Amino acid sequence: MNVNERAYTDATDSTGDTDESSNLLAAAGIDRLLLLNENSDSALFSGKKFTSWDECEMFLNEWAKQQGFHLIKDRVTRDDGVIRRRTFICSHGRTYESNSLRNTATKKLNCPFSINVSCPKNKNPEGLVSINKINEDHNHPLNRSIIEFEESKKFTMEMIEDIKFMTIHCKFGATSQRKFLEGKFPSHPIFSKDLYATIKKFRPNSKSLSNDAAQISNWLDNEKEKDS
């Protein structure tokens, strides 16, 4: 037990009150949050504290990648718009039921891994976010090298902005865009599937075109009523 841990234990034991012990630690120049997480910056455990939900989510995402899987958000509970509880699950969690007669592949394997996190409204004056319960079981292999590969091939924000511009304003197809990106970012791997998916985000689909036509029709009808 180091000096800070001993100080926290002594302060808590002598007062029996968490708030009062926090005041004693502050008077001694000890950060209670730092103390609780000391020597555990990269460790995940029940009781770990964070100063905000953003900090918590950032840590959990990075931690999961180091383990060889991705996390996604699941259930959430809010109180007056403030998040009080949230559950994070493995990206292979949940199940998927297809209506297709074909054999379709899916990432949803009903993986049981989950992390319950909370920001209690009571007895939490600093608004700290805490790890409550962790189910560490997975029903599939973890592969850190696959996660690292996926991260390495992600488009940067600059690349995404270039794709957006070339798609919307230049009307370039995938072949021309690929040549441009390979010339501008020679060290970044570019895969056709990723490029097609990103281009698709910025291309108007039939539904959006239909909506645009409907809006134009409505506008014309309104103008006709004003001036036949």
C-alpha positions in Angstrom: 0.0 0.0 0.0 1.5 3.4 -1.0 1.3 6.6 0.9 -1.8 7.9 -0.9 -3.7 4.7 -0.5 -2.8 4.6 3.2 -4.0 8.2 3.5 -7.3 7.4 1.8 -7.8 4.4 4.0 -6.9 6.3 7.2 -9.2 9.2 6.3 -12.2 6.9 5.5 -11.7 4.7 8.6 -11.4 7.7 10.9 -14.5 9.4 9.7 -16.7 6.7 8.3 -18.1 9.3 5.9 -17.0 9.6 2.2 -17.7 13.3 1.9 -15.8 14.1 5.1 -12.9 11.9 4.1 -12.8 13.7 0.7 -12.4 17.0 2.6 -9.6 15.6 4.7 -7.8 14.4 1.6 -8.3 17.7 -0.1 -6.8 19.4 2.9 -3.8 17.1 2.6 -3.4 18.1 -1.0 -4.5 14.7 -2.4 -6.8 14.4 -5.4 -9.4 11.7 -4.4 -10.2 10.8 -8.1 -6.5 10.4 -8.8 -6.1 8.3 -5.7 -8.9 5.9 -6.6 -7.5 5.4 -10.1 -3.8 5.5 -9.1 -1.5 3.1 -11.0 -4.5 1.9 -13.1 -4.7 4.3 -16.0 -5.2 1.5 -18.5 -7.0 -0.9 -16.2 -10.7 -1.5 -16.2 -12.4 -2.4 -12.9 -15.6 -2.0 -11.0 -15.5 1.3 -9.2 -13.2 3.1 -11.7 -14.1 6.9 -11.8 -14.3 9.4 -14.6 -15.0 13.1 -14.5 -17.4 13.0 -17.5 -19.3 10.6 -19.8 -17.1 11.7 -22.7 -13.9 10.8 -20.8 -15.5 7.4 -19.8 -16.6 6.6 -23.3 -13.2 7.5 -24.8 -11.4 5.3 -22.2 -13.7 2.3 -22.7 -13.4 2.5 -26.5 -9.6 2.6 -26.4 -9.5 -0.2 -23.7 -11.8 -2.4 -25.8 -9.6 -2.0 -28.9 -6.5 -3.0 -26.8 -8.4 -6.2 -25.9 -9.3 -6.9 -29.5 -13.0 -6.0 -29.9 -15.2 -2.9 -30.4 -17.8 -1.5 -27.9 -21.2 -0.1 -28.8 -23.8 1.8 -26.7 -26.8 -0.1 -25.6 -29.4 0.9 -23.0 -29.4 4.4 -21.5 -31.4 6.1 -18.6 -31.8 9.8 -18.4 -33.1 12.1 -15.7 -34.2 15.6 -16.9 -32.0 15.1 -19.9 -28.9 14.1 -17.9 -27.5 10.6 -18.5 -27.6 8.6 -15.2 -27.0 5.1 -16.4 -25.7 3.5 -19.6 -24.7 0.0 -20.7 -21.9 -0.7 -23.2 -21.9 -4.0 -25.0 -19.6 -5.8 -27.4 -20.2 -5.0 -31.1 -21.0 -8.8 -31.4 -23.8 -8.4 -28.8 -27.5 -8.7 -29.5 -29.0 -11.0 -32.2 -30.1 -10.5 -35.8 -33.0 -12.1 -37.4 -33.1 -12.0 -41.2 -36.3 -12.2 -43.2 -34.2 -13.4 -46.2 -34.2 -17.0 -47.2 -30.5 -16.8 -48.0 -27.8 -17.6 -45.5 -26.7 -14.1 -44.5 -23.6 -13.4 -42.4 -23.9 -11.2 -39.3 -21.8 -9.7 -36.6 -24.5 -10.2 -34.0 -23.6 -13.2 -32.0 -25.4 -12.5 -28.8 -22.1 -11.9 -27.0 -22.7 -11.5 -23.3 -20.0 -8.9 -22.6 -21.3 -5.8 -21.0 -20.3 -2.8 -18.8 -22.8 -0.9 -16.7 -21.9 2.7 -15.9 -23.7 5.2 -13.8 -23.6 8.9 -12.7 -25.6 8.9 -9.5 -27.8 11.9 -8.7 -27.4 11.5 -4.9 -24.2 11.5 -2.9 -22.2 12.4 -6.0 -21.5 16.2 -5.6 -18.7 16.1 -8.2 -20.9 14.3 -10.8 -18.4 11.5 -11.3 -19.1 8.7 -13.7 -18.5 5.2 -12.2 -18.0 1.7 -13.6 -20.5 -0.5 -11.8 -20.7 -4.0 -13.1 -18.6 -5.8 -15.8 -19.4 -9.0 -17.5 -16.1 -10.0 -19.1 -17.3 -13.1 -21.0 -17.2 -13.2 -24.8 -18.5 -16.0 -27.0 -16.1 -15.3 -29.8 -12.3 -14.9 -30.3 -10.7 -11.5 -29.6 -8.3 -10.3 -32.2 -6.3 -7.2 -31.6 -4.5 -7.3 -35.0 -7.9 -7.1 -36.8 -8.9 -4.1 -34.7 -5.6 -2.4 -35.5 -6.0 -3.2 -39.2 -9.5 -1.7 -39.2 -8.3 1.4 -37.4 -5.4 1.9 -39.9 -7.6 1.9 -42.9 -10.2 4.3 -41.6 -10.4 7.5 -43.7 -9.2 10.7 -41.9 -11.4 13.7 -41.7 -9.5 15.4 -44.4 -10.0 12.4 -46.7 -13.7 12.3 -45.9 -14.0 16.0 -46.8 -12.2 15.4 -50.1 -14.6 12.5 -50.9 -17.6 14.6 -50.0 -16.4 17.5 -52.3 -15.6 15.2 -55.2 -18.9 13.4 -54.9 -21.2 16.4 -54.5 -19.5 19.1 -56.5 -17.3 17.3 -59.0 -19.6 14.3 -59.6 -16.5 12.1 -59.7 -16.9 8.3 -59.7 -15.0 5.9 -57.4 -12.2 5.3 -59.9 -11.3 8.9 -60.3 -11.6 9.5 -56.5 -9.4 6.6 -55.8 -6.7 7.9 -58.1 -6.9 11.3 -56.4 -6.7 9.9 -52.9 -3.9 7.5 -53.7 -1.9 10.5 -55.1 -2.6 12.8 -52.2 -2.3 10.2 -49.4 0.2 7.6 -50.8 0.9 6.0 -47.4 -2.8 5.4 -46.5 -4.4 2.1 -47.6 -7.5 2.6 -49.6 -10.0 -0.2 -50.1 -12.7 -0.1 -52.7 -15.5 -1.3 -50.2 -14.7 1.6 -47.8 -14.5 4.1 -50.6 -17.9 3.0 -52.1 -19.5 3.1 -48.7 -18.3 6.7 -48.0 -19.3 7.9 -51.5 -22.7 6.5 -50.9 -23.2 8.6 -47.8 -22.9 11.8 -49.9 -24.8 10.7 -53.0 -28.5 11.5 -53.1 -30.6 8.3 -53.1 -34.0 7.8 -54.7 -35.8 8.6 -51.5 -34.0 12.0 -51.0 -34.6 12.8 -54.7 -38.3 11.9 -54.2 -38.4 14.2 -51.2 -36.8 17.1 -53.2 -39.4 16.6 -56.0 -42.2 16.7 -53.5 -40.9 19.9 -51.9 -40.6 21.5 -55.3 -44.2 20.4 -56.1 -45.5 21.8 -52.9 -43.7 25.1 -53.4 -45.2 25.4 -56.9 -48.7 24.7 -55.6 -48.2 27.5 -53.0 -46.9 29.9 -55.5 -49.9 29.2 -57.8 -52.3 30.0 -55.0 -50.5 33.4 -54.6 -50.3 34.1 -58.3 -52.1 31.9 -60.9 
